[in-house]
Amino acid sequence: MSATQPPGAHLPDHPDFLWRNPEPKKSYDVVIVGGGGHGLATAHYLAKNHGITNVAVLEKGWLAGGNMARNTTLIRSNYLWDESAKIYEHALKLWEGLEDDLDYPILFSQRGVLNLAHSLQDVRDSVRRVEANKLNGIDAEWVGPDEVKKLCPLVNISSDIRYPVLGATYQPRAGIAKHDYVAWGFARRADEAGIDIIQNCEVTGFVTDGNKVTGVRTTRGDIAAGQVALCAAGHTSTLTDMLGIRTPVQSHPLQALVSELLEPVHPTIVMSNAIHVYVSQAHKGELVMGAGVDSYNGYGQRGAFHIIERQMAAAVELFPVFARAHLLRTWGGIVDVCPDASPIVGRTPYDNVYLNCGWGTGGFKATPGLGWCLADTIANDEPHEFIAPFSLDRFVTGALVDEHGAAAVAH
């Protein structure tokens, strides 16, 4: 890569030319189910860090066509509990060097995130989280309303609104990235290492022998597997049901929307749990907005008028100038949510099957960190220290990692 060229400048524009579309082989050392960000990142780090390249990534549709294509791309690490802070901070540090690692532009923009406080209890909880972040070496600070206004001039800090802004937590290193480019960069690197990315290959069952899975049944034939990793996000419970593994995961629709293209007007990311909205501005110029997951269980991937109305009302309350913007489109994704709002990562009752699910609304920001740690776990058959607290066993022992405070709004 030339010092005068950005990462990936020498590569073809169209992603179809970045990786092969091979036929599946009869057997692989590792089969990863799910060709989204987590599956592709795990494959990349298996090859890069451990030299394991006889790997297949199986995707039932097109590469990164699930949540990776539908998320709102926010990246941060200011979580309350030590366990969460470690994995997300590890991921954020990897994000900061990911363009060079992948030699591909991911448009990672560290513009900072503001989590607004609207009540005295919000203020107490927010200051507590800031101090916890500092103890974990994470950049975090508490800022008052005037500083909020300096960081994001469009925010309404008037005392005459329903939820006045009393201050905010601020993480300067937080940001956004281009989700498609992230997936393509990981896919290209994995393909270069000889890993097979197999699209339009849906898993329909598993071949088991006692406490081991010996193969994966797919719409393109049976594939023998030495180890299996399940990275299918909202569809994970469908796969674990095939194996008779009961997981405390529920799938919910999560909706988002974007405005028409605008000139740069929104310099940072703003989130509000009380008003229940978050807003950022994408690289092309559209405002990206979202809120929490839908209350009902389901696999719908579309917008709904009542969600649109609620999100737009919340956004206009915080940013009155947005009332003049036009809504361009809405969409939905499927998120898998655990009771404690933390993921499940690690071993299963099967000796050679590894589970990665339950990331809820935080999966995108964890992508490189999770890939690194899951690859290490597969290679060494021992949970990496950053994901050890998120084992399935915690729902038996009661050692939960309750992150509802940091994950109350989809972000």
C-alpha positions as CSV (number, residue, x, y, z in Angstrom):
1,M,0.0,0.0,0.0
2,S,1.4,3.4,-1.0
3,A,1.9,6.0,1.6
4,T,0.0,8.4,-0.6
5,Q,-3.0,6.2,-1.2
6,P,-5.8,5.3,1.2
7,P,-6.3,1.7,2.2
8,G,-7.8,-0.4,-0.6
9,A,-7.3,2.3,-3.3
10,H,-5.8,-0.4,-5.6
11,L,-8.8,-2.7,-5.3
12,P,-11.8,-3.1,-7.7
13,D,-14.9,-1.1,-6.7
14,H,-17.4,-3.9,-6.9
15,P,-17.3,-6.3,-4.0
16,D,-18.0,-9.4,-6.2
17,F,-14.3,-9.1,-7.3
18,L,-12.9,-9.2,-3.8
19,W,-13.5,-12.8,-3.0
20,R,-14.3,-16.2,-4.7
21,N,-17.6,-18.0,-4.7
22,P,-16.4,-21.5,-4.3
23,E,-18.3,-24.8,-4.2
24,P,-18.2,-26.3,-0.6
25,K,-15.6,-29.0,0.0
26,K,-16.5,-32.3,1.7
27,S,-14.9,-31.3,5.0
28,Y,-13.3,-28.4,6.9
29,D,-11.4,-28.1,10.1
30,V,-13.8,-25.3,11.2
31,V,-17.3,-24.4,9.9
32,I,-18.6,-21.0,10.8
33,V,-22.4,-20.7,10.4
34,G,-23.3,-17.1,9.6
35,G,-21.6,-14.8,7.0
36,G,-22.1,-11.5,8.8
37,G,-19.6,-9.4,10.6
38,H,-18.9,-11.8,13.5
39,G,-18.5,-14.8,11.3
40,L,-16.2,-13.1,8.8
41,A,-14.1,-11.5,11.6
42,T,-13.7,-14.9,13.3
43,A,-12.6,-16.4,10.0
44,H,-10.1,-13.6,9.5
45,Y,-8.5,-13.9,12.9
46,L,-8.4,-17.7,12.7
47,A,-6.2,-17.3,9.7
48,K,-4.2,-14.2,10.8
49,N,-3.6,-15.1,14.5
50,H,-3.6,-18.9,14.4
51,G,-2.8,-20.0,10.9
52,I,-6.1,-22.0,10.6
53,T,-7.3,-21.6,7.0
54,N,-9.2,-24.8,6.3
55,V,-12.3,-22.9,7.2
56,A,-15.8,-22.5,5.7
57,V,-18.1,-19.6,6.4
58,L,-21.7,-20.6,5.5
59,E,-24.2,-17.9,4.7
60,K,-27.8,-18.7,3.9
61,G,-28.3,-15.6,1.8
62,W,-25.8,-13.1,0.5
63,L,-22.7,-12.1,2.4
64,A,-23.4,-9.7,5.3
65,G,-27.1,-9.4,4.2
66,G,-28.5,-9.8,7.7
67,N,-27.9,-7.5,10.6
68,M,-24.6,-6.4,9.2
69,A,-26.4,-4.6,6.4
70,R,-29.2,-3.3,8.6
71,N,-27.4,-1.8,11.7
72,T,-26.8,1.8,12.4
73,T,-23.0,1.4,12.7
74,L,-22.4,3.1,16.1
75,I,-19.1,2.1,17.8
76,R,-18.3,2.8,21.5
77,S,-17.0,1.1,24.6
78,N,-18.4,3.1,27.5
79,Y,-20.2,0.2,29.2
80,L,-20.7,0.1,32.9
81,W,-19.5,-3.3,34.1
82,D,-15.9,-4.5,33.9
83,E,-16.7,-7.5,31.8
84,S,-18.5,-5.5,29.1
85,A,-16.0,-2.7,29.1
86,K,-13.1,-5.0,28.5
87,I,-14.5,-6.7,25.3
88,Y,-15.9,-3.5,23.9
89,E,-12.7,-1.5,24.6
90,H,-10.7,-4.4,23.0
91,A,-12.9,-4.0,20.0
92,L,-12.6,-0.3,19.8
93,K,-8.8,-0.5,19.9
94,L,-9.0,-3.0,17.0
95,W,-11.3,-0.6,15.1
96,E,-8.7,2.1,15.4
97,G,-6.2,0.0,13.4
98,L,-8.7,-2.0,11.2
99,E,-8.2,-0.1,7.9
100,D,-4.5,-0.9,8.0
101,D,-5.1,-4.5,9.1
102,L,-7.6,-5.1,6.3
103,D,-6.0,-2.8,3.8
104,Y,-9.5,-1.7,3.0
105,P,-11.3,1.6,3.7
106,I,-14.0,1.2,6.4
107,L,-14.6,5.0,6.9
108,F,-14.1,4.8,10.6
109,S,-14.9,8.3,11.9
110,Q,-14.3,8.9,15.6
111,R,-16.7,11.8,16.2
112,G,-17.6,11.0,19.9
113,V,-20.9,10.0,21.5
114,L,-23.1,11.9,23.9
115,N,-25.5,10.0,26.2
116,L,-27.9,12.6,27.5
117,A,-29.2,12.8,31.1
118,H,-32.7,14.3,31.7
119,S,-33.3,13.6,35.4
120,L,-31.4,13.6,38.6
121,Q,-31.4,9.8,38.6
122,D,-30.0,9.9,35.0
123,V,-27.2,12.2,36.3
124,R,-26.3,9.9,39.1
125,D,-26.3,6.9,36.9
126,S,-24.3,8.7,34.2
127,V,-21.6,10.0,36.6
128,R,-21.3,6.5,38.1
129,R,-20.7,5.1,34.6
130,V,-18.1,7.7,33.8
131,E,-16.2,6.9,36.9
132,A,-16.4,3.1,36.2
133,N,-15.2,3.8,32.6
134,K,-12.2,5.7,34.0
135,L,-11.3,2.9,36.3
136,N,-11.2,0.6,33.2
137,G,-9.0,3.0,31.3
138,I,-11.8,4.1,28.9
139,D,-12.0,7.7,27.8
140,A,-15.1,9.1,29.4
141,E,-16.2,12.4,30.9
142,W,-19.3,14.2,32.3
143,V,-20.2,17.4,30.5
144,G,-22.9,20.0,31.4
145,P,-25.6,21.4,29.1
146,D,-23.5,24.2,27.8
147,E,-20.7,21.8,26.8
148,V,-23.3,19.5,25.2
149,K,-24.4,22.5,23.1
150,K,-20.7,23.2,22.1
151,L,-20.2,19.6,21.0
152,C,-23.5,19.4,19.2
153,P,-25.0,22.9,18.4
154,L,-28.3,21.5,17.2
155,V,-29.4,19.9,20.5
156,N,-32.2,21.8,22.3
157,I,-31.0,22.5,25.8
158,S,-33.9,24.7,26.8
159,S,-35.4,24.1,30.2
160,D,-38.9,24.5,28.8
161,I,-39.1,21.1,27.1
162,R,-40.5,17.8,28.4
163,Y,-37.1,16.3,29.1
164,P,-34.6,19.1,29.7
165,V,-30.9,18.2,29.1
166,L,-29.1,18.2,32.5
167,G,-25.8,17.0,31.0
168,A,-24.3,14.0,29.3
169,T,-21.6,11.4,29.3
170,Y,-19.1,11.9,26.5
171,Q,-16.7,9.4,24.9
172,P,-14.5,11.2,22.4
173,R,-13.2,8.0,20.7
174,A,-16.6,6.6,19.8
175,G,-17.7,6.8,16.2
176,I,-19.2,5.2,13.2
177,A,-18.0,3.1,10.3
178,K,-19.3,2.0,6.9
179,H,-20.8,-1.5,7.6
180,D,-20.7,-2.8,4.1
181,Y,-17.0,-1.9,3.8
182,V,-16.2,-3.6,7.1
183,A,-17.8,-6.9,5.9
184,W,-16.1,-6.7,2.5
185,G,-12.7,-6.0,4.1
186,F,-13.0,-9.0,6.4
187,A,-14.3,-11.2,3.5
188,R,-11.4,-10.2,1.2
189,R,-8.8,-10.9,3.9
190,A,-10.3,-14.3,4.7
191,D,-10.5,-15.2,1.1
192,E,-6.9,-14.3,0.5
193,A,-6.0,-16.7,3.3
194,G,-7.8,-19.6,1.5
195,I,-11.0,-19.6,3.6
196,D,-14.1,-20.5,1.6
197,I,-17.0,-18.1,1.9
198,I,-20.1,-20.0,0.7
199,Q,-23.2,-18.0,0.0
200,N,-26.7,-19.3,-0.5
201,C,-26.0,-22.2,1.7
202,E,-28.6,-22.6,4.5
203,V,-28.0,-25.0,7.4
204,T,-30.8,-27.4,7.8
205,G,-29.4,-29.7,10.5
206,F,-26.4,-31.3,12.1
207,V,-24.8,-34.7,12.1
208,T,-23.9,-35.7,15.7
209,D,-21.9,-38.5,17.3
210,G,-22.4,-38.5,21.0
211,N,-21.1,-35.2,22.5
212,K,-19.7,-34.0,19.1
213,V,-21.0,-32.5,15.9
214,T,-19.3,-34.3,13.0
215,G,-21.0,-32.5,10.2
216,V,-23.4,-29.8,9.0
217,R,-26.4,-30.5,6.8
218,T,-27.0,-27.7,4.3
219,T,-29.0,-27.0,1.2
220,R,-25.8,-27.6,-0.8
221,G,-25.0,-31.0,0.8
222,D,-23.5,-32.3,4.0
223,I,-20.2,-30.9,5.1
224,A,-18.0,-32.6,7.6
225,A,-16.6,-30.4,10.4
226,G,-13.9,-30.6,13.0
227,Q,-15.3,-27.6,14.9
228,V,-18.5,-25.6,14.5
229,A,-19.1,-21.9,15.5
230,L,-22.7,-20.6,15.4
231,C,-22.7,-16.8,14.5
232,A,-26.2,-16.4,13.2
233,A,-27.5,-13.5,15.4
234,G,-31.3,-13.5,15.6
235,H,-31.6,-16.9,14.0
236,T,-29.3,-18.6,16.5
237,S,-32.1,-20.1,18.5
238,T,-33.3,-21.9,15.4
239,L,-29.8,-23.5,15.1
240,T,-29.5,-24.4,18.8
241,D,-33.0,-26.0,18.7
242,M,-31.6,-28.4,16.0
243,L,-29.0,-29.4,18.5
244,G,-31.3,-29.6,21.5
245,I,-29.5,-26.7,23.3
246,R,-31.8,-24.4,25.2
247,T,-30.7,-20.8,25.1
248,P,-32.3,-17.9,27.0
249,V,-32.5,-15.8,23.9
250,Q,-35.4,-14.0,22.4
251,S,-35.5,-12.5,18.9
252,H,-37.1,-9.0,18.4
253,P,-37.4,-6.8,15.4
254,L,-35.4,-3.6,15.6
255,Q,-36.3,-0.7,13.3
256,A,-34.3,2.3,12.1
257,L,-34.7,5.1,9.5
258,V,-32.8,7.6,7.5
259,S,-33.5,11.1,6.2
260,E,-32.8,12.5,2.8
261,L,-29.2,13.6,2.1
262,L,-28.1,16.7,3.9
263,E,-25.1,18.9,4.2
264,P,-22.9,18.1,7.3
265,V,-25.0,19.4,10.2
266,H,-24.6,16.8,13.0
267,P,-21.0,16.5,14.1
268,T,-21.3,13.8,16.8
269,I,-23.6,10.9,18.0
270,V,-26.4,11.8,20.4
271,M,-28.4,9.2,22.4
272,S,-31.2,9.6,24.9
273,N,-32.7,6.8,26.9
274,A,-35.5,8.9,28.3
275,I,-36.7,10.3,25.0
276,H,-35.7,6.9,23.5
277,V,-33.9,8.0,20.3
278,Y,-30.4,8.2,19.0
279,V,-29.1,10.2,16.0
280,S,-26.0,10.3,13.9
281,Q,-25.2,11.6,10.4
282,A,-23.8,9.1,7.9
283,H,-20.9,9.8,5.6
284,K,-23.1,10.5,2.6
285,G,-25.2,13.0,4.6
286,E,-28.4,11.2,5.7
287,L,-29.4,11.4,9.3
288,V,-29.6,7.9,10.8
289,M,-32.1,7.4,13.7
290,G,-33.3,4.6,15.8
291,A,-34.7,3.6,19.2
292,G,-35.2,0.4,21.2
293,V,-36.3,-3.0,20.1
294,D,-39.9,-3.7,19.3
295,S,-41.6,-5.2,22.4
296,Y,-42.9,-8.3,20.6
297,N,-41.0,-11.3,19.4
298,G,-40.6,-11.8,15.7
299,Y,-38.5,-12.0,12.6
300,G,-39.9,-9.1,10.7
301,Q,-37.4,-7.0,8.7
302,R,-39.5,-4.0,7.8
303,G,-40.5,-0.6,9.2
304,A,-43.9,0.3,10.8
305,F,-45.7,3.6,11.0
306,H,-46.2,3.6,14.8
307,I,-42.4,3.2,15.2
308,I,-41.7,5.9,12.6
309,E,-44.0,8.3,14.3
310,R,-42.5,7.8,17.8
311,Q,-38.9,8.0,16.6
312,M,-39.5,11.2,14.5
313,A,-41.4,12.9,17.4
314,A,-38.5,12.1,19.8
315,A,-35.9,13.3,17.3
316,V,-37.7,16.6,16.6
317,E,-38.0,17.2,20.4
318,L,-34.3,17.0,20.8
319,F,-33.4,18.6,17.4
320,P,-36.3,21.0,16.4
321,V,-34.5,21.9,13.1
322,F,-35.0,18.3,12.0
323,A,-38.7,19.0,11.5
324,R,-37.7,20.4,8.1
325,A,-36.0,17.2,6.9
326,H,-37.7,14.5,4.9
327,L,-37.8,10.8,5.8
328,L,-36.2,8.7,3.0
329,R,-36.7,5.1,4.1
330,T,-37.1,2.7,7.0
331,W,-36.1,-0.9,7.6
332,G,-35.8,-3.5,10.3
333,G,-33.4,-6.1,11.5
334,I,-33.6,-9.1,13.9
335,V,-31.7,-8.8,17.2
336,D,-31.2,-11.6,19.7
337,V,-31.6,-10.4,23.3
338,C,-30.5,-12.2,26.5
339,P,-32.2,-11.5,29.9
340,D,-29.2,-9.5,31.2
341,A,-28.6,-7.6,27.9
342,S,-25.2,-9.2,27.5
343,P,-24.1,-11.8,24.9
344,I,-23.5,-15.5,25.1
345,V,-20.1,-16.5,23.8
346,G,-18.1,-19.7,24.3
347,R,-18.5,-23.5,24.6
348,T,-21.7,-25.5,24.5
349,P,-22.7,-28.9,25.8
350,Y,-21.1,-30.3,22.6
351,D,-17.4,-30.6,22.8
352,N,-16.6,-29.0,19.5
353,V,-19.5,-26.4,19.1
354,Y,-19.1,-22.8,20.0
355,L,-21.9,-20.3,20.5
356,N,-21.9,-16.6,19.7
357,C,-25.3,-14.9,20.2
358,G,-27.3,-12.6,22.3
359,W,-25.5,-9.4,21.4
360,G,-28.8,-7.6,21.1
361,T,-28.2,-4.1,19.8
362,G,-24.4,-4.1,20.4
363,G,-23.2,-6.6,17.9
364,F,-21.7,-4.3,15.2
365,K,-19.4,-2.4,17.6
366,A,-18.0,-5.7,19.0
367,T,-17.2,-7.1,15.5
368,P,-13.4,-7.1,15.5
369,G,-13.1,-7.8,19.3
370,L,-15.5,-10.7,19.2
371,G,-13.8,-12.1,16.1
372,W,-10.4,-12.0,17.8
373,C,-11.6,-13.6,21.0
374,L,-13.8,-16.3,19.4
375,A,-11.0,-17.3,17.0
376,D,-8.7,-17.6,20.0
377,T,-11.3,-19.7,21.8
378,I,-11.7,-22.1,18.9
379,A,-8.0,-22.4,18.3
380,N,-7.1,-23.1,21.9
381,D,-10.4,-24.8,23.0
382,E,-10.4,-22.5,26.0
383,P,-12.4,-19.3,26.5
384,H,-10.5,-16.1,25.9
385,E,-10.4,-14.0,29.1
386,F,-12.5,-11.3,27.6
387,I,-15.4,-13.6,26.7
388,A,-15.2,-16.0,29.6
389,P,-17.7,-14.1,31.7
390,F,-20.3,-14.5,28.9
391,S,-20.6,-18.2,29.0
392,L,-24.0,-20.0,28.7
393,D,-23.3,-21.4,32.2
394,R,-23.9,-18.0,33.8
395,F,-27.6,-18.5,33.6
396,V,-27.2,-21.6,35.8
397,T,-24.7,-20.0,38.3
398,G,-26.5,-16.6,38.4
399,A,-23.3,-14.7,37.5
400,L,-25.2,-12.3,35.2
401,V,-23.7,-9.2,33.6
402,D,-26.6,-6.8,33.7
403,E,-26.0,-4.1,31.0
404,H,-29.6,-2.9,30.7
405,G,-28.4,0.6,31.7
406,A,-25.9,0.8,28.9
407,A,-28.1,-0.9,26.3
408,A,-31.5,0.5,26.9
409,V,-31.6,2.1,23.5
410,A,-30.4,0.3,20.4
411,H,-27.0,1.6,19.5
